């Protein structure tokens, strides 16, 4: 049964190998720029997600409070919102006529069809995935070990750095990998608020509309090549440290 499941999972990618015209393999105009844009802005969004999402995940995992279910509902709401709908919500709030967008535009920050808008769409799309995974990772760390570190004279911050983070590294690595893939592959929200500059997902759509399937496959291969290394490296590094 497991073999059948793996075969079903691999079938579309095997189809991609067969459908790609290897003899005439080539890229359309603007594909290289789309790859660079996606890589740079996705890394920027990922850094913001880690910086802002890790404290939130730790707080949710360690500090009980009344009404926490409302925060859980908010995370699930962000997780379940369809990408196109999320893009519309972002445009409503941060667009030139939105309550936040009009104020930010006066300060010189434009959140439509700009680099900032691109990063914003990726941030909103991937943040819930990271927070939920990181929260589960921190909840799996025994509190007794953190308390022992505190009784030995470590500050809460040092206890977090030297006890909680190392023990949660597998879950955190999974969350980072998931957020990276989610941000890099985001299409719907980016299409609405940041059609320009064009990243890989939007450029795939443009190539399909303007040229056809023959222009989609080469860029799709590049997408897989740039998306896979970070999750694989994170997973291998986390497991290697676990075995040491």
C-alpha positions as CSV (number, residue, x, y, z in Angstrom):
1,X,0.0,0.0,0.0
2,X,2.8,2.4,0.8
3,X,4.4,1.7,-2.6
4,X,1.1,2.5,-4.3
5,X,0.9,5.8,-2.4
6,X,4.4,6.7,-3.4
7,X,3.7,5.9,-7.1
8,X,0.6,8.0,-7.0
9,X,2.6,10.9,-5.5
10,X,5.4,10.5,-8.1
11,X,3.1,10.1,-11.1
12,X,2.6,13.9,-11.9
13,X,6.4,14.5,-11.8
14,X,7.1,11.5,-14.0
15,X,4.6,13.0,-16.4
16,X,6.6,16.2,-16.3
17,X,9.7,14.3,-17.3
18,X,7.9,12.8,-20.3
19,X,6.2,16.1,-21.3
20,X,9.3,18.2,-21.3
21,X,10.8,18.8,-24.7
22,X,14.4,18.2,-23.8
23,X,15.8,18.8,-27.3
24,X,14.4,22.3,-27.5
25,X,14.8,23.0,-23.8
26,X,15.0,26.8,-23.3
27,X,13.8,29.7,-21.3
28,X,11.5,32.5,-22.2
29,X,12.4,36.2,-21.9
30,X,12.2,37.3,-18.3
31,X,12.5,33.8,-16.7
32,X,15.9,34.6,-15.2
33,X,14.6,37.8,-13.7
34,X,11.6,35.9,-12.2
35,X,13.9,33.4,-10.6
36,X,16.0,36.1,-9.0
37,X,13.0,38.0,-7.8
38,X,11.4,34.9,-6.2
39,X,14.6,33.9,-4.5
40,X,15.5,37.3,-3.0
41,X,12.0,38.3,-1.9
42,X,11.1,34.8,-0.6
43,X,14.3,34.8,1.6
44,X,13.3,38.3,2.8
45,X,9.8,37.1,3.7
46,X,11.2,33.9,5.4
47,X,13.6,36.0,7.6
48,X,10.6,38.2,8.7
49,X,8.5,35.1,9.4
50,X,11.2,33.6,11.6
51,X,11.9,36.8,13.5
52,X,8.2,37.6,14.1
53,X,6.7,34.1,14.2
54,X,9.2,32.4,16.6
55,X,8.3,34.6,19.6
56,X,4.6,34.2,18.8
57,X,4.9,30.4,18.6
58,X,6.9,30.3,21.9
59,X,4.3,32.5,23.7
60,X,1.4,30.3,22.5
61,X,3.2,27.2,23.5
62,X,4.3,28.3,27.0
63,X,1.9,30.8,28.4
64,X,-1.7,29.7,29.0
65,X,-4.3,32.4,28.9
66,X,-8.1,32.8,28.7
67,X,-9.4,33.2,25.2
68,X,-6.4,31.5,23.5
69,X,-8.9,29.7,21.3
70,X,-9.5,33.1,19.6
71,X,-5.8,33.2,18.6
72,X,-6.0,29.6,17.4
73,X,-9.1,30.5,15.3
74,X,-7.2,33.5,13.8
75,X,-4.3,31.2,12.8
76,X,-6.7,28.7,11.3
77,X,-8.5,31.5,9.5
78,X,-5.3,32.7,8.0
79,X,-4.4,29.1,7.1
80,X,-7.7,28.3,5.5
81,X,-8.2,31.5,3.5
82,X,-7.9,30.7,-0.2
83,X,-4.9,32.5,-1.8
84,X,-6.9,34.6,-4.1
85,X,-9.2,35.7,-1.3
86,X,-6.2,36.5,0.8
87,X,-4.9,38.7,-2.0
88,X,-8.2,40.5,-2.1
89,X,-8.2,41.0,1.7
90,X,-4.6,42.4,1.5
91,X,-5.6,44.8,-1.3
92,X,-8.6,45.9,0.7
93,X,-6.5,46.7,3.7
94,X,-3.1,47.7,2.2
95,X,-4.1,48.9,-1.3
96,X,-4.0,52.6,-2.3
97,X,-7.6,53.1,-1.1
98,X,-7.4,50.9,2.0
99,X,-7.2,52.3,5.5
100,X,-3.6,51.2,6.0
101,X,-2.5,51.5,2.5
102,X,-3.4,55.2,2.1
103,X,-1.5,56.1,5.3
104,X,1.6,54.0,4.3
105,X,1.6,55.5,0.8
106,X,1.8,59.0,2.3
107,X,4.9,57.8,4.1
108,X,6.4,56.5,0.9
109,X,5.6,52.8,1.2
110,X,3.5,51.5,-1.6
111,X,2.1,48.0,-1.1
112,X,0.7,47.3,-4.5
113,X,2.9,46.1,-7.5
114,X,6.1,46.7,-5.6
115,X,8.8,44.7,-3.9
116,X,7.3,45.4,-0.5
117,X,3.9,44.2,-1.7
118,X,5.5,41.0,-3.0
119,X,7.1,40.3,0.3
120,X,3.9,41.2,2.2
121,X,1.9,38.6,0.2
122,X,4.4,35.9,0.8
123,X,4.6,36.8,4.5
124,X,0.9,36.6,5.1
125,X,0.7,33.3,3.1
126,X,3.4,31.5,4.9
127,X,3.4,32.8,8.4
128,X,0.6,30.6,9.8
129,X,2.3,27.5,8.5
130,X,5.5,28.4,10.4
131,X,3.8,29.5,13.6
132,X,1.7,26.3,13.9
133,X,4.7,24.1,13.2
134,X,7.0,26.0,15.6
135,X,4.3,26.0,18.3
136,X,4.1,22.2,18.1
137,X,7.9,22.0,18.3
138,X,8.1,24.1,21.4
139,X,5.2,22.2,23.0
140,X,7.2,19.1,22.6
141,X,10.1,20.4,24.7
142,X,9.8,19.2,28.3
143,X,9.3,22.1,30.7
144,X,11.3,20.3,33.4
145,X,14.5,20.8,31.4
146,X,13.8,24.5,31.1
147,X,13.2,24.7,34.8
148,X,16.5,22.9,35.5
149,X,18.3,25.4,33.4
150,X,16.8,28.2,35.4
151,X,17.7,26.7,38.7
152,X,21.3,26.4,37.5
153,X,21.5,30.1,37.1
154,X,20.6,30.5,33.4
155,X,18.4,33.5,32.5
156,X,15.1,32.8,30.7
157,X,16.8,34.0,27.5
158,X,19.8,31.7,27.9
159,X,17.5,28.8,28.8
160,X,15.6,29.5,25.6
161,X,18.7,29.6,23.4
162,X,20.6,26.6,25.0
163,X,17.7,24.3,25.9
164,X,14.4,25.1,24.1
165,X,15.8,25.9,20.6
166,X,18.1,22.9,20.3
167,X,15.4,20.5,21.5
168,X,12.8,22.0,19.1
169,X,15.1,22.2,16.1
170,X,13.5,19.4,14.2
171,X,10.1,21.0,14.3
172,X,11.5,24.4,13.7
173,X,13.4,23.2,10.7
174,X,10.2,21.6,9.4
175,X,8.3,24.9,9.9
176,X,11.0,26.9,8.2
177,X,11.1,24.5,5.2
178,X,7.3,24.6,5.0
179,X,7.2,28.4,5.1
180,X,9.9,28.6,2.5
181,X,8.1,26.4,0.0
182,X,4.8,28.1,0.7
183,X,6.2,31.6,0.2
184,X,8.2,30.7,-2.9
185,X,5.2,29.0,-4.5
186,X,2.6,31.6,-3.6
187,X,0.5,32.6,-6.6
188,X,-2.9,33.8,-5.7
189,X,-2.1,36.5,-3.2
190,X,0.9,37.7,-5.2
191,X,-1.2,37.8,-8.4
192,X,-3.6,40.3,-6.8
193,X,-1.3,42.7,-4.9
194,X,2.1,42.2,-6.7
195,X,1.6,41.2,-10.3
196,X,4.7,43.2,-10.9
197,X,7.5,42.4,-10.2
198,X,6.8,39.0,-11.6
199,X,8.2,36.0,-9.6
200,X,8.2,32.4,-10.7
201,X,4.6,31.5,-10.1
202,X,3.2,34.5,-11.9
203,X,5.7,34.1,-14.7
204,X,4.6,30.5,-15.1
205,X,1.1,31.8,-15.6
206,X,2.2,34.5,-18.1
207,X,4.2,32.0,-20.1
208,X,1.3,29.6,-20.3
209,X,-1.0,32.4,-21.5
210,X,1.4,34.0,-23.9
211,X,3.4,31.1,-25.3
212,X,2.0,27.8,-24.2
213,X,3.0,24.7,-22.2
214,X,6.4,24.5,-23.9
215,X,7.4,27.7,-22.1
216,X,6.2,26.5,-18.7
217,X,8.2,23.3,-18.3
218,X,11.7,24.8,-18.2
219,X,10.8,27.4,-15.6
220,X,9.0,24.8,-13.6
221,X,12.2,22.7,-13.5
222,X,14.1,25.7,-12.3
223,X,11.5,26.3,-9.6
224,X,12.0,22.8,-8.2
225,X,15.7,23.2,-8.3
226,X,15.7,26.4,-6.3
227,X,12.9,25.4,-4.0
228,X,14.2,22.0,-2.9
229,X,17.8,22.6,-1.5
230,X,16.8,24.6,1.6
231,X,14.2,22.1,2.9
232,X,16.6,19.2,2.3
233,X,19.6,20.9,3.9
234,X,17.5,21.9,7.0
235,X,16.1,18.4,7.3
236,X,19.5,16.7,7.0
237,X,21.2,19.2,9.4
238,X,18.5,18.8,12.0
239,X,18.6,15.0,11.9
240,X,22.4,14.9,11.9
241,X,22.6,17.0,15.0
242,X,20.0,14.7,16.6
243,X,22.2,11.7,16.0
244,X,25.4,13.4,17.4
